[in-house]
Amino acid sequence: MTLLETLVVVAILGLIAAIGFPAAHAPGSAVQLRSQAQALVADLHRARAAAQHLDRPVTLAADADGGGWRWDGGALRTDPGLRLAASQTVTFYPDGSASGGTLTLRSPARAARIDVDRVTGAAALVR
């Protein structure tokens, strides 16, 4: 392969990356939704661990405007274009159990559902 051919291949790959990368990270994209849903699951796991460590209940709650969530360990705002259904809360207890329930994170075109098991307190991204 000559230098010219190599430069043409690199230029084509650069164009493909330039076109595909912004679309993957656009507000409300599947990548953005999954990333935020995973961050929420991680905070749910931290809240459960905090309840066990502190030996007291810890509650994670959606902000009233649906633009984020908060718990004793901190707060996180969702990315633009994403909303967490308002008035959703999950309380974790010192024995590892939880109030249970489902949290739904939505973009204009998609939704991610996170289930929290009542008995074990385990949080899992369902879709």
C-alpha positions in Angstrom: 0.0 0.0 0.0 1.4 3.4 -0.9 1.5 6.5 1.2 -1.3 8.0 -0.9 -3.5 5.0 -0.4 -2.9 5.0 3.3 -3.8 8.7 3.5 -7.0 8.1 1.6 -8.0 5.3 4.0 -7.2 7.4 7.1 -9.2 10.3 5.6 -12.2 8.1 5.0 -12.0 6.6 8.5 -11.9 10.2 9.9 -15.0 11.2 8.0 -16.9 8.1 9.2 -15.9 8.9 12.8 -16.8 12.5 12.5 -20.3 11.6 11.2 -21.0 8.8 13.7 -19.5 10.2 16.9 -21.8 13.3 17.3 -24.9 11.2 16.6 -24.0 8.7 19.3 -23.7 11.4 21.9 -26.6 13.7 20.9 -29.1 14.6 23.6 -31.5 11.7 24.2 -29.3 9.2 22.3 -29.3 5.5 23.3 -25.7 5.8 24.4 -26.5 8.8 26.6 -29.5 7.1 28.1 -27.7 3.9 28.9 -24.8 5.8 30.4 -27.1 7.8 32.7 -29.1 4.7 33.6 -25.8 2.9 34.6 -24.9 5.9 36.8 -28.2 5.7 38.5 -27.8 2.0 39.1 -24.3 2.7 40.6 -25.8 5.3 42.9 -28.5 2.9 44.0 -25.7 0.3 44.9 -23.8 3.0 46.8 -27.0 4.0 48.7 -27.6 0.4 49.7 -24.0 0.0 50.9 -24.3 3.3 52.8 -27.5 2.1 54.6 -25.7 -1.1 55.7 -22.5 0.7 56.7 -24.3 3.5 58.6 -26.9 1.1 60.1 -29.8 3.4 59.2 -32.2 3.8 56.2 -30.9 5.8 53.2 -33.3 7.1 50.6 -32.6 7.9 47.0 -35.2 10.3 45.4 -35.8 11.8 42.1 -35.7 15.6 42.0 -39.1 17.2 41.7 -38.4 18.4 38.2 -37.1 15.0 37.1 -33.8 16.5 36.2 -31.7 14.3 38.5 -31.7 12.4 41.8 -30.2 12.8 45.3 -29.3 10.8 48.3 -27.2 11.2 51.4 -24.1 10.5 49.4 -24.7 13.3 46.9 -26.7 14.4 43.9 -26.5 14.0 40.2 -28.3 16.0 37.4 -29.3 14.1 34.3 -28.0 15.0 30.9 -30.0 17.4 28.8 -33.0 15.7 27.2 -33.3 13.0 29.9 -35.8 12.9 32.7 -36.3 10.6 35.7 -40.0 10.2 36.5 -40.8 12.6 39.4 -41.7 11.5 42.9 -39.9 8.2 42.6 -38.0 7.1 45.7 -36.2 4.0 46.9 -35.3 3.5 50.6 -32.6 1.1 51.5 -32.5 -0.5 55.0 -29.5 -1.6 57.2 -30.3 -5.3 56.6 -29.8 -4.8 52.8 -33.4 -4.9 51.8 -35.2 -2.0 50.2 -38.6 -0.5 49.7 -38.3 -1.8 46.1 -39.8 -0.4 43.0 -39.1 0.7 39.5 -37.3 3.9 38.4 -37.7 5.0 34.8 -35.3 7.3 33.0 -36.7 8.7 29.8 -35.5 10.5 26.7 -37.9 11.8 24.0 -37.7 8.5 22.1 -36.5 5.9 24.6 -36.8 4.7 28.2 -34.6 2.8 30.6 -36.2 0.9 33.4 -34.3 0.1 36.6 -35.8 -2.4 39.0 -35.0 -2.5 42.7 -35.7 -5.8 44.4 -37.5 -5.5 47.7 -35.9 -8.4 49.5 -32.3 -8.2 48.4 -32.1 -4.5 47.6 -30.4 -5.3 44.3 -30.8 -2.8 41.5 -30.7 -3.9 37.9 -31.0 -2.1 34.5 -33.8 -4.0 32.7 -33.9 -2.1 29.4 
